[in-house]
């Protein structure tokens, strides 16, 4: 069985070292920059906008968080979580969170 692990991290220099460690251990993910609704609303340049284009959002993602989507085999999910805990010091050095759920119906080569 495969699992999806979602990892949400605050941006920062330590995030790059975590990504390097995960890559060395052969973990890969889709990584997206994100901002909370609160920060989008508080941003002076976006407060008057009701709809945001992808291009506009891309210009305003210098701060915020990173969201990673991992698809991992059952026999490696605990290893991935352990690496994340070690490199974030259980989310004390890098603020964030992670959660997993099983993928009951998965097809693909990733």
Secondary structure, DSSP 8 states (H G I E B T S, - for coil): -EEEEEEEEE-SHHHHHHHHHHHHTT---EEEEE--HHHHHH-TTTTT-SS--HHHHHTT-SSSEEEEEEEEEGGGHHHHHHHHHHHHTTTTSS-EEEEEEEESS--S--
